[in-house]
Amino acid sequence: MLLALAALLLASLVQPAPAPVTLGVDVLLTERAELVAGKRVGLVTNASGVDGQLVATADRLHRDPRVTLARLFAPEHGLRGALPAGRRVADERDPATGVPVTGLFGKRRRPDAASLKGVDVLVFDIQDVGSRTYTFVSTLGEVMKSCAQFGVPLVVLDRPNPLGGLVFEGPVVRPEHRSFIGWGPLPVTHGMTVGELARFYNGELGLGCDLEVVVMKGWRRAMTWRDTGLHWVPTSPGIPVADSPFHYVATGMVGGISKNVNEGVGTTLPFALVGATFVDAAAFADALAEARLPGAAFRPTTFVPYYHRFAKQTLHGVQLVVTDPLAFRPIRTALTLLTTLERLYPGQHALRADAAVARVWGTPEVLAAVRRGRSAGEIEAGWRDELAAFGERRARYLLYP
């Protein structure tokens, strides 16, 4: 008897506790199955579209006898997530399910009439990283336009924003600088889930999409990914771990506009490094430490990228460590990296042309301010009013406390 009790106690100790957050896909198939039961379903997804047990949503729907999985749609990086950034996603047939796949990253950016023929409802299940520069949320907008045009209902299976739901930073993208890394009227980070963002698009842009969001259980705005209890699945080859979305915003907004700075792409720490041939690692780390950025620490380091910018060259710089995800401010960190490089290495840090910078940041004013020697705080103050106005619009579409 004692042995049996000891065994039960040991089993309770070693088994993982249930995750505090239940994903939209799990809610769909346990409580909202009427949205897809008996219907021919199209699914927009990729490798990040998994349930709480890491089973791909495509595989779950394919095996579910209540559902006919009619077609799959794949965004940037492909259905199973193997393609590098910028690579065209071709039409194919998914080997795992045998279902035809329509690529949505290439000349075609949205489902067309032919691909939606025989689809009763379209389901969207992709993990976002919380930045408007990541193309999955642009694909969401294009999908919503197609659904409205062709009269196909859209069901968005909601997922956490890995950066949390409280903070939004950066300038709102100017209409003349809209692109596939700046699709909607958003700042760089938006603090919304995919479902909330779909509601925002529908309301603010008047898309007219027949939209249903399957809401998560247990998610709260103050949660970052570490708080969800969920396993992180790489959303793309450059976003391998749960802290990568923080790194991606903070250093990607630097590397994306620099000609001669590497942001860790091409190494085993993508977006967690910032370095160049002209940088003094210790001096750079000390200057960043003096900025006392919330939730961030910097370690001087030397690294050699295997590919990408400065492949096989020795670079000196810093490793970014997120010490407190809830306190961390990605855009403030990005601005501090930029302004510190300009201050320490005037004339050595080469920035891209105004148009390229405006495409990434949503406005050319950031480049002008950096070149004038403005501080990160002064630059942030320039978009305070527009962020406040965005916050008021955003509040209408939030689903979680």
Salt bridges, closest charged atoms under 4 A:
ASP26 OD1 - ARG60 NH1 2.85
GLU31 OE2 - LYS217 NZ 2.35
GLU34 OE2 - ARG32 NE 2.93
ASP51 OD2 - ARG60 NH1 3.13
ASP59 OD1 - ARG80 NH2 3.33
ASP64 OD2 - ARG66 NH2 2.78
GLU76 OE2 - HIS77 NE2 3.97
ASP91 OD1 - ARG108 NH1 2.98
ASP94 OD2 - ARG80 NH2 2.84
ASP112 OD2 - ARG108 NE 3.55
ASP120 OD1 - ARG40 NH2 2.87
ASP125 OD1 - ARG159 NE 2.71
ASP128 OD2 - HIS190 NE2 3.51
GLU142 OE1 - ARG110 NE 2.81
GLU196 OE2 - ARG221 NH1 2.72
GLU204 OE1 - ARG393 NE 3.60
GLU204 OE2 - ARG396 NH1 3.11
GLU212 OE2 - ARG32 NH2 3.28
ASP243 OD2 - ARG226 NH2 2.69
GLU263 OE1 - HIS308 NE2 3.44
GLU263 OE1 - ARG309 NH1 3.90
GLU342 OE2 - HIS349 ND1 3.11
ASP354 OD1 - ARG371 NH1 3.55
GLU365 OE1 - ARG174 NH2 3.44
GLU380 OE1 - ARG332 NE 3.41
GLU386 OE2 - ARG174 NH1 3.12
